[in-house]
Amino acid sequence: MLPFLAALDAAGRTDAADPVLARRMLNAGLEGLEDLTTDRVAGGALASRQGPALERNFLRVIEHEDHGRDHLGLPPPIPRPIQASVAAPAPVATAANDAIVAMLAEVREQQAATNARIAELAAANAENHGPLFSDTADTYMARLRAANGEDDEEIRYLRHRKAIFITLCGDKPVASYTREDLQTF
């Protein structure tokens, strides 16, 4: 959740002058953060080894036009001339450009397949680790409610703590929380 909040903060500071480009940069950065989160949920090695660096990279994609353009495969912005000049000729399509476009399409297909596989692994991983924290907490609060009544102050306190914990650490199977999650909380 926190990386996504940081992404929204970065979107507010973007230096992209073109709103369409700023939106594409935001979408690309959010997609990268989503993939990183999925890798974390699946217990992937990429997130454990390079997670913070990847988060910073995706935030730069959102905030800085040069990083965003590079990530999206766009050329750098063309500086505007101070004085009127003769229009430059239109770029000529070449076989090299066509080859690059084909490679990009292949990479996008591979990325889509990888994303689907990560989603499958995350679902399988969730099944192997038992019930979600929210379900376990709700069961515990239901037992307290049955024993102490609906107006028990501890239940209100636990609801609040549950919401904060899920906001900070995510709602995962109980067995998949790490020491870092608990330190974050």
Secondary structure, DSSP 4 states (H G I P E B T S, - for coil): -HHHHHHHHHHHT---SSHHHHHHHHHHHHHHHHHHHHHHHTT-HHHHHHHHHHHHHHHHHHH-HHHHHHHHTPPPPPPPPSS--PPPPPPPP-HHHHHHHHHHHHHHHHHHHHHHHHHHHHHHHHHHT-SBHHHHHHHHHHHHHHHH-TT-HHHHHHHHHHHHHHHHH-S-BGGG--HHHHHH-
